[in-house]
């Protein structure tokens, strides 16, 4: 069993920066691949970033340059650095581990609200 917990969300003003954390716990022996998704009100959950088991990263083109994904293996934590946030970044942000032991894992999400 694996547990994911997102943290770091909150209410911020446009132009500010925020760092979200995804802490991984449970029965896992090495760094998994981790994705970040977000879901705005009334919209589908969308993929935004990933980090592979080897540390290769990807951020969707629309967010590249503002968002960065990284990992601290010693802390079992994956981060999403959000810079120059915009009101359209308002969403619940989720971390996700795909296909670990044949199933997907999701955190509970952390709310990010950006005011203009």
KAJO-V741782 format. One record per backbone hydrogen bond with DSSP energy under -0.5 kcal/mol. CO is the residue of the C=O (numbers start at 1). NH is the residue of the N-H. If there is no record, write none. Layout:
# KAJO-V741782
CO,NH  CO,NH
This chain:
# KAJO-V741782
1,27  3,25  5,23  7,21  10,12  10,113  12,115  13,16  16,85  18,20  18,82  20,80  21,7  22,78  23,5  25,3  26,28  34,51  35,96  36,48  36,49  37,94  38,46  39,92  40,43  46,38  48,60  49,36  50,58  51,34  52,55  56,52  58,50  60,63  60,64  63,66  63,67  66,83  67,65  68,81  70,79  71,73  72,75  72,77  73,76  76,24  77,72  78,22  79,70  80,20  80,82  81,68  81,83  82,18  85,15  86,89  87,90  91,93  91,112  92,39  93,110  94,37  95,107  96,35  96,98  97,105  99,101  100,103  103,100  105,97  110,93  111,10  112,91  113,12  113,115  115,14
